[in-house]
């Protein structure tokens, strides 16, 4: 199980460290003690609360994972992994965005993907479409 320090959990949720502590005191969020006595938040707890106060910008800044040529990178938490015989469907929540990736089961197993883990989804495409909400004139 992946766990995060309070400051990391705050960045993942897009709130302050003090907010995470208040939520823990109020029973909204459960903390655990690490081997060194540090208070930690389980990744599964973050998955449960991720939709409350998302902030993809703070998340990407708090957890720079890698340098890559792909500019469309979404850092977030794995929220679901569905495996069958050959393929795996992985869902990632990055701020307000839900990204779904289909990959080989072997790749998902090699990465050890499980809900609550920190990960990044990268997308590279030659076509990008822009949409406007209904009723908006151009």
MITOR-430106 format. One record per residue (C-alpha): x, y, z; residue in one letter. Coordinates in nm, 2 decimals. Layout:
# residues N
+--------+--------+--------+-----+
|      u |      v |      w | res |
+--------+--------+--------+-----+
|      X |      Y |      Z |   A |
...
+--------+--------+--------+-----+
***
This chain:
# residues 138
+--------+--------+--------+-----+
|      u |      v |      w | res |
+--------+--------+--------+-----+
|   0.00 |   0.00 |   0.00 |   X |
|   0.13 |   0.34 |  -0.10 |   X |
|   0.13 |   0.61 |   0.17 |   X |
|   0.20 |   0.98 |   0.16 |   X |
|   0.33 |   1.24 |   0.40 |   X |
|   0.07 |   1.50 |   0.50 |   X |
|   0.23 |   1.77 |   0.27 |   X |
|   0.22 |   1.52 |  -0.02 |   X |
|  -0.15 |   1.43 |   0.05 |   X |
|  -0.23 |   1.80 |   0.07 |   X |
|  -0.08 |   1.86 |  -0.28 |   X |
|  -0.26 |   1.56 |  -0.42 |   X |
|  -0.59 |   1.69 |  -0.29 |   X |
|  -0.52 |   2.06 |  -0.38 |   X |
|  -0.55 |   2.18 |  -0.02 |   X |
|  -0.32 |   2.30 |   0.26 |   X |
|  -0.13 |   2.08 |   0.51 |   X |
|  -0.35 |   2.23 |   0.78 |   X |
|  -0.67 |   2.13 |   0.60 |   X |
|  -0.55 |   1.77 |   0.58 |   X |
|  -0.47 |   1.78 |   0.96 |   X |
|  -0.82 |   1.93 |   1.03 |   X |
|  -0.99 |   1.67 |   0.82 |   X |
|  -0.80 |   1.40 |   1.01 |   X |
|  -0.91 |   1.55 |   1.35 |   X |
|  -1.27 |   1.57 |   1.23 |   X |
|  -1.27 |   1.20 |   1.11 |   X |
|  -1.30 |   1.29 |   0.74 |   X |
|  -0.96 |   1.14 |   0.67 |   X |
|  -0.78 |   0.86 |   0.84 |   X |
|  -0.41 |   0.89 |   0.92 |   X |
|  -0.17 |   0.61 |   1.00 |   X |
|   0.17 |   0.60 |   1.16 |   X |
|   0.48 |   0.50 |   0.96 |   X |
|   0.77 |   0.30 |   1.10 |   X |
|   0.94 |   0.62 |   1.21 |   X |
|   0.63 |   0.75 |   1.38 |   X |
|   0.55 |   1.00 |   1.10 |   X |
|   0.18 |   1.05 |   1.03 |   X |
|   0.09 |   0.92 |   0.68 |   X |
|  -0.22 |   0.91 |   0.46 |   X |
|  -0.29 |   0.59 |   0.27 |   X |
|  -0.33 |   0.63 |  -0.11 |   X |
|  -0.67 |   0.46 |  -0.09 |   X |
|  -0.78 |   0.73 |   0.15 |   X |
|  -0.68 |   0.99 |  -0.11 |   X |
|  -0.87 |   0.81 |  -0.38 |   X |
|  -1.18 |   0.84 |  -0.17 |   X |
|  -1.13 |   1.22 |  -0.12 |   X |
|  -0.97 |   1.32 |  -0.45 |   X |
|  -1.28 |   1.47 |  -0.60 |   X |
|  -1.34 |   1.72 |  -0.31 |   X |
|  -1.07 |   1.98 |  -0.39 |   X |
|  -0.87 |   1.89 |  -0.70 |   X |
|  -0.58 |   2.10 |  -0.83 |   X |
|  -0.38 |   1.94 |  -1.11 |   X |
|  -0.13 |   2.22 |  -1.12 |   X |
|  -0.02 |   2.18 |  -0.76 |   X |
|  -0.01 |   1.81 |  -0.81 |   X |
|   0.21 |   1.82 |  -1.11 |   X |
|   0.45 |   2.06 |  -0.93 |   X |
|   0.46 |   1.86 |  -0.61 |   X |
|   0.54 |   1.53 |  -0.79 |   X |
|   0.76 |   1.58 |  -1.10 |   X |
|   0.80 |   1.23 |  -1.22 |   X |
|   1.01 |   1.25 |  -1.53 |   X |
|   1.13 |   1.46 |  -1.82 |   X |
|   0.98 |   1.36 |  -2.15 |   X |
|   0.90 |   1.50 |  -2.49 |   X |
|   0.53 |   1.44 |  -2.43 |   X |
|   0.37 |   1.77 |  -2.32 |   X |
|   0.03 |   1.64 |  -2.23 |   X |
|   0.12 |   1.48 |  -1.89 |   X |
|  -0.13 |   1.42 |  -1.62 |   X |
|   0.01 |   1.34 |  -1.27 |   X |
|  -0.24 |   1.18 |  -1.04 |   X |
|  -0.35 |   0.88 |  -0.84 |   X |
|  -0.44 |   0.54 |  -0.99 |   X |
|  -0.81 |   0.49 |  -0.89 |   X |
|  -0.87 |   0.15 |  -1.05 |   X |
|  -0.69 |  -0.14 |  -1.23 |   X |
|  -0.89 |  -0.41 |  -1.40 |   X |
|  -0.69 |  -0.70 |  -1.53 |   X |
|  -0.80 |  -0.99 |  -1.75 |   X |
|  -0.60 |  -1.26 |  -1.93 |   X |
|  -0.41 |  -1.04 |  -2.17 |   X |
|  -0.51 |  -0.67 |  -2.11 |   X |
|  -0.55 |  -0.42 |  -1.82 |   X |
|  -0.76 |  -0.11 |  -1.80 |   X |
|  -0.60 |   0.15 |  -1.57 |   X |
|  -0.79 |   0.46 |  -1.45 |   X |
|  -0.60 |   0.76 |  -1.32 |   X |
|  -0.75 |   1.07 |  -1.15 |   X |
|  -0.54 |   1.39 |  -1.21 |   X |
|  -0.72 |   1.69 |  -1.06 |   X |
|  -1.06 |   1.71 |  -1.22 |   X |
|  -0.95 |   1.47 |  -1.50 |   X |
|  -1.02 |   1.10 |  -1.53 |   X |
|  -0.78 |   0.93 |  -1.77 |   X |
|  -0.83 |   0.57 |  -1.88 |   X |
|  -0.54 |   0.37 |  -2.03 |   X |
|  -0.55 |   0.03 |  -2.20 |   X |
|  -0.23 |  -0.17 |  -2.18 |   X |
|  -0.10 |  -0.52 |  -2.17 |   X |
|  -0.16 |  -0.70 |  -1.84 |   X |
|   0.22 |  -0.78 |  -1.84 |   X |
|   0.29 |  -0.40 |  -1.84 |   X |
|   0.05 |  -0.33 |  -1.56 |   X |
|   0.20 |  -0.61 |  -1.36 |   X |
|   0.56 |  -0.50 |  -1.42 |   X |
|   0.47 |  -0.15 |  -1.30 |   X |
|   0.29 |  -0.30 |  -1.00 |   X |
|  -0.01 |  -0.07 |  -1.07 |   X |
|  -0.27 |  -0.07 |  -0.78 |   X |
|  -0.53 |   0.19 |  -0.67 |   X |
|  -0.38 |   0.46 |  -0.45 |   X |
|  -0.04 |   0.47 |  -0.63 |   X |
|   0.11 |   0.79 |  -0.78 |   X |
|   0.15 |   0.78 |  -1.15 |   X |
|   0.15 |   0.99 |  -1.47 |   X |
|  -0.04 |   0.95 |  -1.79 |   X |
|   0.12 |   1.09 |  -2.11 |   X |
|  -0.07 |   1.15 |  -2.43 |   X |
|   0.08 |   1.25 |  -2.77 |   X |
|  -0.15 |   1.31 |  -3.06 |   X |
|  -0.15 |   1.48 |  -3.39 |   X |
|  -0.50 |   1.61 |  -3.36 |   X |
|  -0.64 |   1.80 |  -3.07 |   X |
|  -1.01 |   1.91 |  -3.07 |   X |
|  -1.15 |   2.21 |  -2.88 |   X |
|  -1.51 |   2.21 |  -2.76 |   X |
|  -1.72 |   2.49 |  -2.62 |   X |
|  -2.01 |   2.44 |  -2.38 |   X |
|  -2.36 |   2.45 |  -2.54 |   X |
|  -2.50 |   2.79 |  -2.59 |   X |
|  -2.17 |   2.97 |  -2.63 |   X |
|  -2.14 |   3.18 |  -2.95 |   X |
|  -1.80 |   3.21 |  -3.13 |   X |
+--------+--------+--------+-----+
***
